[in-house]
């Protein structure tokens, strides 16, 4: 279930589109039955994260990132995740291992049930937990920003979540095995095989590690 910050973010995204692009703090507070100061605190956090923009006397709007093309987003995601898995192989704690194991087991159950919506949601949780295991606050912050803004775009749906989610889970198995073994090279290779094959990344001249 989404926490209140995520709920407000989604509400503004949907509501602003239907209200000339703006929603007031009062409207948001009333909708969620929150005190104005609590609502303001959440909105300020979302504004600071680059998700919302405040317009004096008009309200809040969702920041439009449509000018960023899909290829750029894919490259950004790969670069962040590649750096994160390198660090995760060394820094991951027992708690990180347990967290990723639980998500991985959930993914296995969802794929067995052919629950694509559930699988897609847990897929992002898997990558979020992987990056959190790096214990690098900058990488974690960048990925959270990308999740809240760029990843929601419709034109990324096919690229981020392939039609064959069976193949996606096969990639997760390789990533998970390398993560458990703390094998940084295998982890980086598994990540490349999973999301690094896009032509935009190939254009950077980043070779896949072998063996």
FENHU-V531406 format. One record per residue. RES is the residue in three letters. PHI is phi in whole degrees, 0 to 359 (NA if undefined). PSI is psi in whole degrees, -180 to 180 (* if undefined). Layout:
# FENHU-V531406
((RES	PHI	PSI) (RES	PHI	PSI))
This chain:
# FENHU-V531406
((UNK	NA	138) (UNK	292	141) (UNK	282	175) (UNK	297	-35) (UNK	296	-44) (UNK	293	-36) (UNK	296	-43) (UNK	294	-41) (UNK	302	-48) (UNK	292	-36) (UNK	295	-44) (UNK	294	-40) (UNK	301	-45) (UNK	282	-44) (UNK	289	-38) (UNK	295	-32) (UNK	294	-27) (UNK	259	2) (UNK	229	53) (UNK	57	24) (UNK	89	1) (UNK	224	148) (UNK	226	136) (UNK	276	160) (UNK	300	-39) (UNK	297	-44) (UNK	299	-42) (UNK	293	-44) (UNK	298	-43) (UNK	294	-41) (UNK	298	-40) (UNK	262	4) (UNK	54	49) (UNK	247	156) (UNK	289	150) (UNK	300	-39) (UNK	292	-34) (UNK	291	-40) (UNK	297	-44) (UNK	299	-39) (UNK	298	-45) (UNK	294	-43) (UNK	296	-38) (UNK	295	-37) (UNK	296	-44) (UNK	293	-35) (UNK	294	-43) (UNK	295	-28) (UNK	277	-3) (UNK	82	15) (UNK	271	-43) (UNK	243	159) (UNK	233	133) (UNK	265	134) (UNK	240	113) (UNK	309	132) (UNK	66	6) (UNK	238	-36) (UNK	123	-154) (UNK	246	145) (UNK	232	160) (UNK	275	132) (UNK	290	129) (UNK	269	119) (UNK	249	22) (UNK	294	-17) (UNK	286	-13) (UNK	272	118) (UNK	284	162) (UNK	300	-39) (UNK	298	-40) (UNK	297	-42) (UNK	297	-43) (UNK	296	-42) (UNK	296	-45) (UNK	300	-45) (UNK	298	-46) (UNK	297	-44) (UNK	297	-41) (UNK	293	-47) (UNK	292	-37) (UNK	298	-45) (UNK	294	-37) (UNK	294	-43) (UNK	291	-31) (UNK	301	-43) (UNK	282	-35) (UNK	298	-35) (UNK	300	-27) (UNK	260	-39) (UNK	264	-14) (UNK	303	135) (UNK	264	175) (UNK	300	-40) (UNK	297	-39) (UNK	297	-42) (UNK	299	-45) (UNK	296	-44) (UNK	299	-48) (UNK	292	-34) (UNK	298	-45) (UNK	297	-42) (UNK	292	-41) (UNK	298	-44) (UNK	296	-35) (UNK	294	-40) (UNK	299	-41) (UNK	297	-41) (UNK	293	-39) (UNK	292	-38) (UNK	289	-34) (UNK	294	-34) (UNK	275	-4) (UNK	56	41) (UNK	265	88) (UNK	295	-46) (UNK	301	-43) (UNK	294	-38) (UNK	295	-42) (UNK	298	-40) (UNK	293	-43) (UNK	288	-28) (UNK	302	-45) (UNK	291	-34) (UNK	297	-38) (UNK	299	-49) (UNK	290	-34) (UNK	296	-44) (UNK	294	-36) (UNK	298	-45) (UNK	290	-37) (UNK	299	-29) (UNK	290	-12) (UNK	285	-22) (UNK	54	34) (UNK	250	107) (UNK	298	-33) (UNK	294	-47) (UNK	296	-41) (UNK	298	-43) (UNK	294	-44) (UNK	298	-43) (UNK	293	-39) (UNK	298	-41) (UNK	298	-44) (UNK	294	-39) (UNK	298	-42) (UNK	284	-17) (UNK	236	-71) (UNK	288	-36) (UNK	290	-17) (UNK	279	-9) (UNK	295	139) (UNK	295	-33) (UNK	286	-5) (UNK	262	-8) (UNK	304	-47) (UNK	292	-36) (UNK	286	-39) (UNK	282	-34) (UNK	231	93) (UNK	302	154) (UNK	302	-40) (UNK	272	88) (UNK	284	-8) (UNK	294	-42) (UNK	295	-38) (UNK	298	-42) (UNK	291	-31) (UNK	299	-39) (UNK	293	-40) (UNK	299	-38) (UNK	297	-41) (UNK	293	-41) (UNK	296	-45) (UNK	296	-42) (UNK	297	-43) (UNK	292	-36) (UNK	296	-47) (UNK	298	-35) (UNK	277	-6) (UNK	54	39) (UNK	264	97) (UNK	299	-42) (UNK	293	-43) (UNK	293	-35) (UNK	294	-44) (UNK	294	-40) (UNK	295	-43) (UNK	296	-39) (UNK	294	-43) (UNK	300	-44) (UNK	297	-29) (UNK	279	-53) (UNK	234	0) (UNK	268	1) (UNK	277	-7) (UNK	299	143) (UNK	300	-29) (UNK	294	-35) (UNK	282	-39) (UNK	301	-33) (UNK	293	-16) (UNK	279	-12) (UNK	77	27) (UNK	270	111) (UNK	282	150) (UNK	285	143) (UNK	284	143) (UNK	246	138) (UNK	72	*))
